Structures are given as C-alpha cells and as structure tokens.
Amino acid sequence: MKKILFSLILMLATIQLFAQNNDIEMADTLRSNGKIYVVVACIVIILLGLLAYLFSIDKRLKKIEKEN
C-alpha cells in the first residue's frame, strides 16, 4: 500500500512540472553570456564533493563496524 501511495504522489508531482512556463529570462541570459557553464560546473563540483564525503564516511563506518 505504501508503494502505491508513494508512486501516486510522485506521479502527481510530475504533472505539476508540465504546467510550468518555458520562458525563463535568467536562464536565457546566463546561456547567452556563457555563464551557464560556470553554474553547471559549480553544481557538479558540489555534488562530487558530497559524494566523496559520503564515501569517506562509509569507509570509516565499515572500519568501525569491523572493529566491533
């Protein structure tokens, strides 16, 4: 029952995305100036940092679990 409810909520959340307008001035301005690549690069660097941090925590946790 939980899986069905969760799937229904996710489907309703995606329906809302179709109602959005595609005329976003900020994105067009960043794209025309070439600054969108800087934004994407910053997001990628942040995500890679978070992933590296999570993997390092996972390694430490496995080490602690082995000791116990």
RAWO-V361535 format. One line per field, one symbol per residue. phi: phi as a letter, one per 20 degrees, with the letter a starting at -180 (. if undefined). burial: I if it has 16 or more other ideal C-beta (glycine too) atoms within 10 Angstrom, else O. Layout:
BEGIN
phi->???
burial->???
END
This chain:
BEGIN
phi->.fffffffffffffffffefeeedffffffffeneffffffffffffffffffffffffffffffffe
burial->OOOOOOOOOOOOOOOOOOOOOOOOOOOOOIOOOOOOOOOOOOOOOOOOOOOOOOOOOOOOOOOOOOOO
END
